[in-house]
Structures are given as structure tokens and as C-alpha cells.
């Protein structure tokens, strides 16, 4: 009888120890999995590229090389690197090519720096407006949305089918040809014509 009781105690002890070992092992596995997950998350954060500013994106895109030249000539590069947020309606090189011959060369001369800065500021809006925001604002305002620019004058946004059209202070029109280029300090929408302020 003593042997039987002793045997049962031994079996119970082994079973209890085994359960404890299993719990410990499971607990260690869970901890290891958590550590791996945390390491992976940290590693993913470390390898994710930092979002670029509006200025950096423009400088890295060949389609905006004329705009970049103009921004540098007007000393506005630092502004477009600042915190913002800004919405930039960025004319492509093809948009600048539509201007009368010699216009860009003339505007980038030192004596026209102020005039060039005003022209470029007319393409910049304070705040971040994604394409969906602009379309909603157009629809919410009976088909026309007036946008105040950093330069002080306004642009009018309307829709032509699915295209967003900007009308400048002189009645000239420009179409958004590429929308929602997201930057760390705002958003860029490429346009196919340079918009002009009245002044």
C-alpha cells in the first residue's frame, strides 16, 4: 500500500512538474514571439524611407526642372521645405513651354526676382487639399470653389468631367494632370499651364 501511495505521489509530482515546464515553455515562447514582433516593427520603422518635402520631390522629378529653376531664382526653395502644410499647383516643363518665348529666361533674371516670386506664390495654397477635398468643395459650392493663394489673389476650381480645372485671375485655364503627390509638408498637383495673377 505504501508503495502504491508513493507511486501515485511520484506520478502526480512528475505530472505537475511537466505542466509547469509546459507553462514556462509556452510563456517563454510567447515572450520570444513578442520580442520578435517588436524587433520586426522597429526594423520596419527604421527601413521605411522618410517622406520628402515638396521642394525635394520637385527637385527629384525631371518634369518639374523648369519650376525648380524658377523656385531657386526666386529664393523660395526654403519656403517649400518649411513645415507647411502647403498645396502646390506645380506647372510641368510643358506648361512653362506654353508661355511666350523668352518669358522664363526673363523672369529668372535677378531684376525680376520679386515678380517671379509673386507668380510662383500664386501657385501655392496654405493648407493641404487632396484632390478629393477639392472635388468635394467644388460640388458643395454649386460647381465652383474659390481658392485663396499665398500670393493673395484667388484661383477658381471647377470640374470638366473628372478633371479639375483652375481658372486664374485673368480667365486663363489650367488642368490638373497629376494629383495627390504626397509630401511631408503638403501635397503637389501637377498642372498643364502656368496660372497668372492679375498684378
Secondary structure, 3 states (H helix, E strand, C coil): CHHHHHHHHHHHHHHHHHHHHHHHHHHHHHHHHHHHHHHHHHHHHHHCCCCCCHHHHHHCCHHHHHHHHHHHHCCCCCHHHCCCCEEEEEECHHHHHCCCCCHHHHHCCHHHHHHHHHHHHCCEEECCCCHHHHHHHHHHCCCCEEEECCCCCEEEEEEECCEEEEECCCCCEEEEEEEEEEECCEEEEEECCCCCCCC
